[in-house]
Amino acid sequence: MTRITSLKDLQRLRDDLKAQTSARSDKANPDSIIQVKVAMATCGIASGARPVMDYMKEELEKRNIHALVTQTGCMCYCYAEPTIEVTIPGKEPVVFGFVTTKKADEIIERYIRKGETVEGIIARDYETIDSK
Amino acid sequence: MAKKQLRIALRNCGVIDPERIEEYIERDGYLALGKVLTELSPEAAIEIIKKSGLRGRGGGGFSTGLKWDITRRVKADQKYVVCNADEGDPGAFMDRSVLEGDPHSVIEAMAINGYCTGASKGLVYIRAEYPLAIERLKIAMKQASEWGFLGTNILGTGFNFEIEIRYGAGAFVCGEETALIHSMEGLRGEPTVKPPFPSESGYLEKPTNVNNVETYANVPVIINKGWEWFAGIGTEKSKGTKVFALAGKINKVGLIEVPMGTTLREVIFEIGGGLQDGATFKAVQTGGPSGGCLMEKHLDIPIDYDNLIAAGSMMGSGGMIVMDDANCMVSIAKFYLEFTVEESCGKCSPCRIGNKRLFELLEKITGGNGTPEDLDKLRNLSHVIKDTSLCGLGQTSPNPVLSTLENFYEEYREHVFDKKCRSSVCKSLMMYIIDAEKCIGCTLCARNCPVNAITGERKLAHYIDPEKCIKCGACMEKCKFGAIFIN
């Protein structure tokens, strides 16, 4: 924990954090890592996101896939909960809907391991404040 | 194809881990607070919010900058800023999602609000039914204190600000700001007459600025990207975006955020993917119990505060429920009235008694006992309640009735004159009948009727006694010959 005492410090910290994150998704970086985000708002949890998150964590470790699994808030696709986002270094993030543990297994084996296309992808239908 | 949605308030939802402040900072978190404290005077910061055109997202649509300015101008030894997280519309969950997905954005905006208005204390009024939102908010507040974004001498500027949480027990009326303040004071959650406005005399009789969660979530972005950027999005009088909870008979139920000025048609048929099972669109309800039902002819109206009011509904906090032919509009009005009757605090008689009478009239009509006079009574009583109620709850509660009367009068007429409900929702107006031509007398229906209302000899046509029939529909479901129909 660092106590931030000025705007300059804050800006420096932000730049460092940004650099770390982009390094994580940079294919050329030896420390790059596969990132999995699980939508864990009340609604996601109610539709079964927690077992999916636990499964992802355990199975990726068991199968020796170096990955970072984190929770996030609502991805806003209520009709397709539970939803997860997978980012393979060097590739665009991909969101999958209706993820059960069975589906999670397919995502790990086919999309993460082999880079094959897996059904259930939700196309991003919004712009962000960075793109606008 | 150009994307219809733009996420400002939801910019971090589903992107960052809400329990890790580092991820918020990485996405320019607390930078707006830093900028405001270091580079801007309170007046200059308020000017940015004013010029951006941001209006209250809780439904009222009052200018946020102006509200801040009024609070700033009042002189007092202590002032408060309050975040209204008492989200109460049935089916609405925009604020919960922001608090669960991006709690720091609200904390940051409240601190900015505190600096601008001269308040060193913030209060979040949140309903106790949102345990996860509360938990994540608490974690975020703890982190913000540890990292120096809350507490004393924030970012070395000498500005002090702290936040406390207050729990609401889930009363709808406590979303109204005076009732909310009384509830926080430990008094009954009842509204009082304005003026005095909370900005003059609010919490503990001190100047208090109340803003909604979604309003706050917009503030840091406006500071970071500039008011020109924000004012460039939306319509002439409504700037920026609005989050809606899209629900009902729609394919893609979900949370959406669209620029003001997007049409209802774009929201329902493009973003929402149209109606389920190819059903026919009938109505869309916006604004929750305070809003109204709009129909086909309203679909091309650009959504903003003023247009929705002109169409007989309102923005509200952002619930949007899509309906098809299977929804009876009289029953829908009754549903919302039932909610209002339950939630009225009872302080003023127009709301307490008027809504109850309104509800009884609707029960009479859906029960098949409506008279032509009842239709006039509905309209007159609605206007009296609107004009004479004390607070926003009563002043808007007849909207579902008035808007359905306006847009779906034919359905009311059918209920009253023809004793018919075209959507087969109102049971008292339905009659199950056996088609004697099709019935082969298999007795299956009679054996399944729970109240023995069906009689008939084997191999001869059967008959349903309408006096006994409870309209459960079991017979129609069982009949293999399609011989039973509803009249």
Interface residues (C-beta under 8 A of the other chain):
Chain A: M1 T2 R3 I4 T5 S6 L7 L10 Q11 L13 R14 L17 K18 T21 K37 A39 A41 T42 C43 I45 T70 Q71 T72 G73 C74 M75 C76 Y77 C78 Y79 T83 E85 R124 D125 Y126 E127 T128 I129 K132
Chain B: K3 K4 Q5 L6 R7 I8 L10 R11 N12 C13 G14 V15 I16 D17 P18 E19 R20 E22 E23 I25 E26 D28 G29 Y30 L31 G34 K35 L37 T38 E39 F93 R96 S97 E100 G101 D102 Y130 L132 A133 E146 W147 G148 F149 L155 G156 V221 K225 I233 N251 K252 V253 G254 L255 I256 E257 I271
